[in-house]
Amino acid sequence: MKKTIVIVGTLDTKGDEVDLLRSFITKRGHQVIVIDTGILNGAQTHADIDRNEIAMSGGGDIPSLVENGDEAYAQKIMAAGLKNMIQTLLKEEKIQGVLVIGGGQGSTIAAPALKSLPLGLPKMLISTKVTQAGLWPYIGPKDVVIVPPVADLAGINRLTRQVLNNAAGAMVGMVENPLAENLNRPLVVLSMNGTVTQCGLTIKNILESEGYAVLVFHSIGTGGYALEEYVKSYDVKGVIELAVNEIVNDLTGGLASAGPDRLTAAGKRGIPQVIVPGSADFINFLDPESLPPRYSGRKTHSYNPNATLVRTNAQENALLGKTIADKLNLANGPFVLLWPKQGLSTLDCQGKPFRDRKADEALLEAIRTNLNGRAASIIEYDAHINDDDFAHAIVSEFRKMVEVNDTVKTA
C-alpha cells in the first residue's frame, strides 16, 4: 500500500537534494509531498506546498518577510506556518512520515514541527547543524532519526548522493514497517534508571504477565520530557514513578533535568499514580570536570566515565520533598506514595557510599508536611527499593488504585 511522506526543505538552497530524495522515494512506490520553507531566492524544484502558503499559515507573507530583512523573525513565521501545515496534514490523515533536510536555517525552521509530531510516527532529520549544536534544540524529546550528512549539503556528489539514498531507504522502511502488535493492551508508564532497575524490571515482568503493556522511560532528562509528553497525549492506565532524580536536578542545576513540569501530566489528566522517591539520593553530572565548584568537597560517585553523581544533602532533599508534594497536591486523580525505609537506590543502602538516613528522612518529612492533609497517601515499608517484596507491594497498590479508579469511571 502506498504511503505518503512529507519532505521539508528550503528549496532555494536544498532544491537539488530534495528533488533527489523525492525521486528515491517515488521509485520505491510511495508518494511525496514537498514543502518549501525557503525565503529569499527562487525555488530550485517544484513544491507541492509552496513557501507563500507556509508564510501565510504562520501569520505573514514572503514579500513582507523579505522586505523586513529580519532573519530571526522570518524563521519564526516560517516555523509556525510549517508546524501548522504539518499538524493539518496529520489530522486529515494525509501523511505517514516526515523527512526534513536542512542546514542551520532549515533545521531551525523545522524544529517546532518535529517536536510536535507524535511518538511513533516515522520522522527524520538530515542536518549538517546537529553535530555542532546538539540534538535537543531541534528534536526535543521526540524519536527523530538523525542523519548527519558529514559533507555539506551544497550540491550532489558521490558522498551526498549515497547519504540521501540511505536516508530515503530508511524512511521508506519506517513507513512500510507494520504497527507493533498488542496495541490494545492497557498501558502502564514507568520511570526508572540504573540504580532502581531491579525494582523496575520486577514490576514490569509482573504487570506484563497480567496483560499490561509497560512503557519504560529512563530518568536522565530526555526520558522525563518524553514521559510527560506521552502521558499528555495517549491512553494510559497508570503511571509508576521509581525515579525522581530529574526533579532534584531541575532544582539544583544538575544535568538530568526534565524541566519544571516533570510529575504533572498524569495528575492533570487524573491518571492513577504510584510514586516512589527513588534515586532522590543524587544529582547527575557527566565527567568529574562537569561538576560546578559549589559541589567541591561533596560526596560523589563515579557511576561510569560519563556519569558522576553528587549525593543530595538534607537541605536539597527537603526542597525536593516540598516540590513533589506541591505537584501531587494539584493532581486530579488518585495517587499513593510508597517509601522504602532501607534506601532509595543501589547507592543508598547499608554499606554503600550514599547511605544518609538524615538526608532521606528530610525528604520524607518534607513530603509529609506539605501534602495538604493527604499524608495518609504515604505508606512506609521496611524494605530497600530494589527488594522483591517492595516491588510486589508497588504492584499491589497499583492494582488497588486502578480498580477503584475504573469503578468510579463506570459508576
N, C-alpha and C positions, 0 to 999 in steps of 0.2 A: 504494500500500500504506500502510495506517495506521501511524503511528509513535506512540510513547508518550513524552511529555515530562513530567518532574517539575517542578512549581512549588513552590518553598520560600518560606515567609513566616511572619511572626509574625501569626497570624490575629486576635489581639486588637487589633492596630493597623493591619494592612495587609490585612484581610479583604476590603474592597471592591475594592481593587486586584487582589488575587489572583483574586477572582471574575471580574473583568473580563478579566484575562489568560486565564483558563480559557475564558471564552466566545469570545474572539477565536480561540483555538487550536482549539477543538472545531468552530467554524463553518468552519474551514479543513479539516476532515475528519480530525483527529487526536485521539488520546486523551490524557488528562491524569491524573496522579496528584498530588494536592495534599498536601503535608506541612506540618503546623503545628508551628512551633518557638516559639510564644508561651508565656508562663509565667504571667502574673498574671491578666489578665481573660479573660472568656469569648470564644470564637471568634465572629467576625462572619459566618462562612460555613462550609460543610461541608468537612471534611478527610477524605481517604481514609486517611491515616496520621496519627493524632492525636498531640498533644503528650505524652500519657502513654506511648505506645509509644516515642517518641523518648527521653524521660527514662529509661525502663527500659532501653533499648538502651545508654544511656550510663552505667548503673550507679546510677540514682537514681529518684526518683518526684516528681511535681509537688507533692503536698501537702507533702512534706518540704522541697522547694526553696523553696516559698512561706513556710513556717514559719521556715526558717533565715534568710531575708532577706539572704543574701549574693549580690548580683547577679553578681559575677565568677565565683563558684563555680557558680551556676546556669547561666551561659552556657557554662562549661567542660563541664558534664554534657550540656547540650543539643547542644553542638558535637560531642562524642564520639558521642552517640547518632545524630545526623544523619549523620555520616561512616559509621558502621557500617551504617545503614539504606541509604544510597546505594550503598555497596560491595556489599551483599547483592543489591540490585536489579540492579546491573551484572552480577554473577557469574551471576545467574539469567537474564540477557539479557532483562530485562523493560522496559528503558528505552533510549531512543536519544538523549536530550538532557536537560540540567538547566538550569532557569531559576530564579534566585534574585532576590527583591526584598526590599530592606531599607534601614533607616537604620543607625545605629551599632550597635545590638544585633543586629539581624537579619544584618547583614553580618559581624559578628564571629562569630556562631554558625555561619554558613555557610562561613567561610573554610577550616577544615580539610577540609571535604568538597570544596570547589572545588579545593584544592591536591592532593587525592588522585585527581582524575579523570585518565584517560589523555589524552595529547596526541591531538588529532584528534577526540575526542568533542565534539559541539556543546555549548557551555556559555556561559551569560550571567549577568551580574550587573547588575541595575538598582539603583543605590545612590546615596543622597544624601551618603554619607560619603567616597567615594573622592576627590572633588575637594579635600577638606580634608586627609585623612590620607595620600593617595597610594595607589598600586595594590598595592605589594609585600605589605603585611600581609594583604591579602585574597585575592590570586590567586597569589602566588609566581611561579614560572617557567612558569606554565601559560597556554594560549591561550584565555583567557576574554575574551569580548566584553563591553566595559563600556558601559553606557548611563547617563550622569548625567542624571537627570530635570529638573534645573535648579530647577523648583518643588518644594516639599516634598511628600512623599507623605503627605498628610493629608486624603485625600478626592479624589473625582473632579471634575475641572474640564476646561475645554476644552483646556488645555495637557497635563495629565497623561493625559487620555484619548488624545490623539494620540501622545504618547510611548509609552504602553503598547501602543497599536495597532501602532506601528512596531516595537517590540521583539518583539511576538508574531509579526509578519510575518517579521522577520529570523530568529527562532528556527525557525519553520516552514521557511523557506528552507534553513537549515542542515541540518535533519534530512532534508529531501527531496533534498538535493544528493547525487548518486551518488558512490560512493567513487572516489578517484583511480585512474587506470589504472596498469599496470605495477608493481603492488604485489608481484609475485613476483620482481622483480629483486633481486639481492644488494645490501645496503645498506652504504654507507660513510659514516661520520660524520666531518665535517671542521670544525675550528675555524679562524677567521681574522678579520681586521679590515682596515680600510682600508690599513694600512701593509704588509700582505703579500697584498693582493688579487690582484696579478698572478700570484703563485705559486699561490694557491688556485684561481683560475679556470682556469689551465692544467691543474692536476691534475684539477679537476672535468671539464673537457672531455675529457681523455684517458680517464678512468675511465668516463664516460658513453658514450663511443664504443666501449668494450669491454663494455658491457652492465650496468654497475653503476648504481645509483641513488645519488646523493650528496646528503646532507643537511648543509647548512652552518649553523653556529651562530656568531653574532657575539660576539666575546670582550669584552663590556662589562659582565660581571657576570651579568645575567639570562640571557645566552646560555650562559655556562658552567654555571649552575644547570640550565638546560633540557637541555643536552648530557648532563650526568651523569644526570639523571632518565630521559632517553630511553635511554641505554645500559644502565641498570639493568633496563629493562623490555621492550626489544624485541630482535628477532633482528638483530644487527649483525655484518657480515662483518669489519669492521676499523675502527679509528679513526686518523685522521691529525690530529695537533695541530700547527698552524702558529703558534699564538699563546699564550704563557704569561703575558701581562701580568696576567691575572686573579689568578694566584698571587702575583706580586710585589705587587699591590695589596692582597691579603689580609695579606701580611706587613708592609706599611708604612703601612697606613691610607689607601690610595688609594680612589677612588670607583668602582672597577670590580671589586670583589672578588666572586668566586663562592663564597666560603666555604672552610673548611678541607678540605673533601672533594673539591675540584677535582683532577682527574687520578687518580681512584681507581676509578671504576666499571668501566672496561674491564679494569683489572688484576685486580680481584676476580673478574670473570667469565671471565678467561682469554682475552679477546678480543685479537687481534694489534693492536699499536700502533706507529705511526711517530711519533716525537717530534722536532719541530724547535723549538728555543727562540726562535721568532720573537717580535718585539715585547717582548723582555726588556729593551729599552733605555729603557722609560718607565713612569712611574706616572701613572694617569689622574685628572684633576680636571675640574671644569666650567669656569666662567668664572675669570679670574685671581683674583677675590676669594675663590674657594673654596680657594685654596692655604693650608695651615696655615703659621704663622710659622716653623716649623722648616725650611721649604724656601726661606726667604729667601736670596737670593744664589745659588741653584742654577740650572743651565742649564735653561731652559724653552722650549717651542714652542707657539704657538697654532695648533692644527690647524683649529679653527673657533671661532666665538664661544662655544660651549658645550663646548669640548674643549681644555683646557690640559694639556700633558704636561710632566712633570718627568723629566729624564734620570737614570736609575739610576746610582749610583756603584759602585765596586768592592766595597765592603762589602755593599751591598744585593744585588748580583748574586751574591756568594759565598753569602749566605744563601739566595737563590733557588735556586742550583745545588744546595746541600745538600738543600733541601726537595724539589726534583724528584727527586734521586737516592733519597731516603728513600721517596718514593712509588713509584718504579719498582722498588725492592728488594722491595716487597710484592706485585708483580704475579705472578699465577698463569699468565699467558700470555706469549707472545714479544713482544719489543719491540726496536726499534733506534732510536738517536738520531743524527740527521744534523746536522752542524754546518757552516754556510756561513761560511767564513773571512772573506769580504768584507763581512759585515754582516747584521744581523738584522731590518732594516725599511727602509722608504724613507728614514727619517731617519738611519739608521746605515750610511752608506757614504761613500766618498771625497768630500769637498767638502760634505757635509750636516751639519746642526747637531749631531746626536747621535753623530757618529763618535767612538768612545772605545775603542781597542783594549785598553787596560788593564782597563776595566770588563768588556768582553766576555770577555777571557781569564780574569778572575776567575771568571766564570760557568762556563766550560768546565772549568777546573781543579777547581772545587768539585764539579761533576757527576762528573768522572773519579775524584776522590779518594774519593767517598762511594758509589760504585756496587757495593760489596761484591764485588770481583773480577770484575765484569761490564763492565770498561772496554772489552772487545773489542766491546761493543754500540754503541760510538761510532764513527761514520765521518765523517771530515772531508773537505770538498770545497773546492777553491779557487774559490769562486763566491759571489755575493751571493744572498740568499734569493729575490729576485724574478727571477733569471736563469732562462731557459727550461731550460737544461741541468740546473739544480738541481731544478726541478720534475719533469723526466723521471727524475732519479735517485731522487727520492722514490717515484714510481710504480713504478720497477723494484724497489726494496727492498720496497715494499708487496706486489707480486706474489709475490716470493720467499717472504716470510713467510706469506702466505695459502696458498700452495701447500704449504709444509711443514706448516702447521697443519692443513690439510684431510687431508693424508696421514696425520698422526698420529691424527686423529679416526677415520679409516676403517680403520686398521691393526688 
